[in-house]
């Protein structure tokens, strides 16, 4: 009985040690698991138009600036033409305001002023004659009143002709010039906006990568805002891994890590391009030591460009320091 009791107590004493060793073994694996990924770029439609060209097949490598999808642009081209006409009109109006009146217009206004002055002289003479005749009682008061009215009317015509000539010779008001410049700026901005809409009907790749998917078929009318081309960006993929909590403090952006990709016998050295500052499980302060070891930090390790042919989704194992 004493032997059994001794062995029982010995076993009970070894249990914490074994658990500690198991825990240490779990935390000392030094491996982070994940998969190969690329940034997913979704190019969306900016108008409800028909697809007229898909020049690059799915799965092909593309470079920034390559045409991925072409949408029907006839309606937008017409809108651009109309806007250009408005710009030309605003330009012409502003030039007219800056140049002021033509010499012919000034000459016509001067001639009108001279005619008004001549009419005023004639009406003043008629008024004097009517005044002399009324004193001799040879004409009625009505005749004198008509002569006064004609004289005053011709005097007003002279003043109006003078002001019209001054408007032509003094040039355009600064306020009118400001209005003309503002109208031109508005039409130029509208033209830039319509040109941008026209350019967006030709969907270009914004980054180098692989054309992963073309959701719409040739001849279909796409809906506004729907993806028309999906590009997996980047020459080579990156490994998206989950770093165990005990290793987080040892890893920083820019570190080099060795990794193995399923299907390849040779290890690859990648560079950490990003690592999360927040764990996958929270709150971290509520976990004990064993549970904290289960926390994971998402990280991205960039592969060299020479591995551009590797596909997405392949499992990868990264050795941690």
Helices and strands as residue ranges (DSSP letters): H 2-27, E 31-44, E 51-53, E 61-62, E 67-71, H 74-99, H 103-135, H 141-169, H 174-200, E 202-204, E 209-213, E 227-244, G 245-250, E 256-261, E 268-275, G 284-286, H 289-292, E 296-302, G 305-307, E 315-319
